[in-house]
Amino acid sequence: MAEKTFNRWLVVLGALLIQVSLGAVYIYSVFKPSLGVRFPSWSATDLALPSQIILAFFALSIVFAGRIQDKVGPKKVATAGGILLGAGLILSSFAQDLLTFTLCFSVIGGIGIGAAYVCPIATCVKWFPDMRGMITGLAVAGFGAGALVFTPVAKTLIASQGIMATFMWLGAIFLVAVVLGAQLMVVPPAGYKPEGWNPPAPAAGAAKTAGGEFTWQEMLKTTQFWFLWLTYFAGCTAGLMIIMNVMNLWQTVSILEAAKAAPTIPQAAFKSITDLGATAIMIVAILNALGRIIWGKVSDAIGRKMTLVIMFGVSGVVMLFLNSFTSFALFIIGVSTVGFCFGGFLALYPAVTTDYFGTKNVGANYGWMFTAYGAGGLFGPWLAPKLMSVLQKVPYETMDKGVLVTKQFAAGNFLTAFIIAGVMCLVSVGIVWATKPPVK
């Protein structure tokens, strides 16, 4: 396949094929009930552990995978990532204990996700300097849409094959899909630019204040990197706080309202609340995926800095008022807005990293920038339940193994966590506005 005749949109096709498969890792909540039945000795904390570990290894492995793909090329690294992800899930299907399952599913699988994730982003920004924001948004949109694609697949497999066999089937599917997508990760020839496109002429004196190719070591020495890292951390803290807690946030709000009318929530009412929570999860997932494309396109039109200022401002204001959004309509608007902006952060920061530190080492450079996502992924989802103030323990009826039972739901508010995340986003508005490209 000659590079000169290679259609750059095939890279986008490969990127989507890879990212949709990698994004399916967010369907872990689909596995949890069946894992609890398969391993009744696992506590609620045990069941949550694999999802936390896979997120951490996902973020950490990008640092190393980005550096490697800059040296040996994205095709080899993405192929290795697909093999590791598939192997991790297939091996986890044989696990008989939590340690083995976590090592296979979370450690091996997480490293595979990180290795494959960075390659489409690093490759796409090199092929599309004329629409860098939109194309990185499109490249990562598949990651947000992965849950939509594979949730029904996983549910069908669990019902027909059982939970452990489901991991084997999904592992095989992801291995094939990611490896196929990796073969389209072709690097453009040196000096490539799209036909008919010329880089915009820099303003007077711009060459002295921006530009140049930074290695990751040089990048880490700049204050600009750390300012951008802090803002990315703030955006991911707010976004992942919401995305990882949508169901619990809605249940808390709605159960407190329902408790005003009845001392015990009837089984039908509780099921309705849960169903609405599941609907909210799907809507947020859709807006999250759309935000990656739309905000990327907007940034190409009005600039990355102005777009980030708008996104952080909107996210910050919504987070400050989210605790008062008690109706389902207002709740959906609030959480979907934050999810929409969070998708935009994931689209823009690869482009911003390239804008500030060059394209040559974007794999390694964005790997380091992406550690902000890992930190936000650990901090945000933890902060909300940690700072929740329990207001009332509400009895509710539910079906447990075919028997109607009454349980207690600890309902409260998340005001303190929302305020912290909102303030972090609003402070980021000023940081982004004041941060200028580094001097090389």
Secondary structure, 3 states (H helix, E strand, C coil): CCHHHCCCHHHHHHHHHHHHHHHHHHHHHHHHHHHHHHCCCCCHHHHHHHHHHHHHHHHHHHHHHHHHHHHHCHHHHHHHHHHHHHHHHHHHCCCCCHHHHHHHHHHHHHHHHHHHHHHHHHHHHHHCCCCHHHHHHHHHHHHHHHHHHHHHHHHHHHHHHCHHHHHHHHHHHHHHHHHHHHCCCCCCCCCCCCCCCCCCCCCCCHHHHCCCCCCHHHHHCCHHHHHHHHHHHHHHHHHHHHHCCHHHHHHHHHHHHHCCCCCCECHHHHHHHHHHHHHHHHHHHHHHHHHHHHHHHHHHHHCHHHHHHHHHHHHHHHHHHHHHCCCHHHHHHHHHHHHHHHHHHHHHHHHHHHHHHCCCCHHHHHHHHCHHHHHHHHHHHHHHHHHCEEEEEEEEEEEECCEEEEEEEEEEECHHHHHHHHHHHHHHHHHHHHCCCCCC
